[in-house]
C-alpha cells in the first residue's frame, strides 16, 4: 500500500476540493491522473474524471471517478473521500 504524503497531501486535498466545488463544471486539471486512495473502500487508483449531477439549477451531487492500477472499471466516490498518495518513481 502507498504512503500518504503528509504536508503536501493536506494542501492538495484543500486545493482539490476548492477546484471541484468552486466551479459549476469542474475539471481535474493538475489533479488528473494523481495517485489517490478512496477513504471509504481503501482502494487505490488514479483520478480520472469528475461528474456533477444537477436537478434543475440545484447541484445535487458531485462524484469523482478513480481507475484501479493496471486499468479496469472506474468507481465513483465523493470528493471528500479522496486521499492523495505520495508519488513514487
C-alpha positions in Angstrom: 0.0 0.0 0.0 1.3 3.5 -0.8 2.0 6.1 1.8 0.2 9.3 2.2 2.2 12.5 1.7 1.6 14.3 5.0 2.1 18.1 4.4 1.6 18.3 0.7 -1.3 15.9 0.7 -3.4 18.1 3.0 -2.7 21.2 0.9 -3.5 19.3 -2.2 -6.8 18.0 -0.8 -7.9 21.5 0.1 -6.9 22.8 -3.4 -8.7 19.8 -5.0 -11.9 20.4 -3.1 -11.8 24.1 -3.9 -11.3 23.3 -7.6 -14.1 20.7 -7.6 -16.7 22.7 -5.7 -15.6 26.2 -6.9 -17.0 25.7 -10.4 -20.3 24.7 -11.9 -18.5 22.5 -14.4 -15.2 21.5 -12.7 -12.2 19.8 -14.4 -9.5 17.9 -12.6 -6.7 19.9 -14.2 -3.4 19.2 -12.4 -5.0 16.6 -10.3 -5.9 14.4 -13.3 -4.1 11.0 -13.0 -2.8 11.6 -9.5 -2.5 8.6 -7.2 -5.2 8.5 -4.6 -6.9 6.3 -2.1 -10.7 6.1 -1.6 -11.2 6.6 2.1 -14.4 4.6 2.1 -13.2 1.5 0.3 -9.5 1.7 1.0 -8.8 1.1 -2.7 -6.1 2.9 -4.5 -6.0 4.2 -8.1 -5.7 7.3 -10.2 -8.1 10.3 -10.6 -9.8 10.1 -13.9 -12.9 12.3 -14.0 -15.4 14.4 -12.2 -19.1 14.5 -12.8 -21.7 16.9 -11.5 -25.3 15.9 -11.2 -27.9 18.7 -11.4 -31.6 18.9 -10.6 -32.7 21.9 -12.5 -30.4 24.7 -11.2 -29.5 22.9 -8.0 -26.3 20.9 -7.7 -27.4 17.5 -6.4 -24.1 15.7 -6.0 -20.5 15.6 -7.3 -18.7 12.3 -8.0 -15.0 11.6 -8.6 -14.1 8.6 -10.7 -11.0 6.6 -9.8 -9.3 4.0 -12.0 -7.6 1.0 -10.4 -3.9 0.3 -11.0 -3.4 -1.5 -14.3 -6.8 -0.4 -15.7 -10.2 -1.8 -15.2 -13.5 -0.4 -14.2 -13.5 3.0 -12.6 -15.6 3.6 -9.4 -17.2 6.7 -8.2 -16.7 8.4 -4.8 -17.4 11.7 -3.2 -14.6 14.3 -3.5 -14.2 14.3 0.3 -13.3 10.6 0.2 -10.2 11.3 -2.0 -6.9 11.0 -0.1 -3.7 11.9 -2.1 -0.8 9.5 -2.0 2.9 10.1 -2.3 4.1 9.8 -5.9 6.6 7.0 -6.4 9.4 7.0 -9.0 
